């Protein structure tokens, strides 16, 4: 039995970049401010460290 898995999650366009940054929390806040993006999720380790974060750009 084979099942089809969509590698791109529903509701997301084709490109999903991953970045590793020294102050990811500040970068995420800045992207939202500059690009009009909205943060869709944030997994904080500390105030300055993120385990994961997602933004959706305004189009």
C-alpha positions as CSV (number, residue, x, y, z in Angstrom):
1,X,0.0,0.0,0.0
2,X,1.5,3.4,-1.0
3,X,0.2,6.7,0.1
4,X,0.8,10.0,-1.4
5,X,2.4,12.7,0.8
6,X,2.3,16.3,-0.3
7,X,5.8,17.7,0.5
8,X,4.3,21.3,0.6
9,X,1.8,21.8,3.4
10,X,-1.6,23.0,2.4
11,X,-1.9,26.8,2.3
12,X,1.8,27.3,1.7
13,X,3.4,28.4,-1.6
14,X,6.3,26.4,-3.0
15,X,9.3,27.9,-1.2
16,X,9.9,27.4,2.5
17,X,13.4,28.7,3.5
18,X,15.2,27.8,6.7
19,X,17.6,30.2,8.3
20,X,19.9,29.8,11.3
21,X,20.5,33.2,13.0
22,X,22.2,34.4,16.1
23,X,19.2,36.4,17.4
24,X,16.3,34.7,15.6
25,X,13.7,36.2,17.8
26,X,14.7,39.8,16.8
27,X,15.0,38.7,13.2
28,X,11.5,37.2,13.2
29,X,10.1,40.4,14.7
30,X,11.9,42.5,12.1
31,X,10.7,40.4,9.2
32,X,7.1,40.9,10.4
33,X,7.7,44.7,10.7
34,X,9.5,45.3,7.4
35,X,7.7,42.9,5.1
36,X,4.2,43.0,6.7
37,X,4.5,39.3,7.5
38,X,2.5,37.7,10.3
39,X,4.0,35.2,12.6
40,X,2.2,31.9,12.3
41,X,4.0,30.1,15.1
42,X,6.9,30.5,17.5
43,X,8.6,27.9,19.7
44,X,10.8,29.9,22.2
45,X,13.7,28.3,24.1
46,X,14.7,31.6,25.8
47,X,13.8,35.2,25.1
48,X,16.5,35.4,22.5
49,X,16.5,31.9,21.2
50,X,13.9,30.3,19.0
51,X,13.6,26.6,18.4
52,X,11.4,27.3,15.4
53,X,9.4,30.1,14.0
54,X,7.1,30.6,11.0
55,X,6.0,33.7,9.1
56,X,3.6,34.3,6.3
57,X,4.5,37.1,4.0
58,X,1.9,39.7,3.0
59,X,1.1,39.4,-0.7
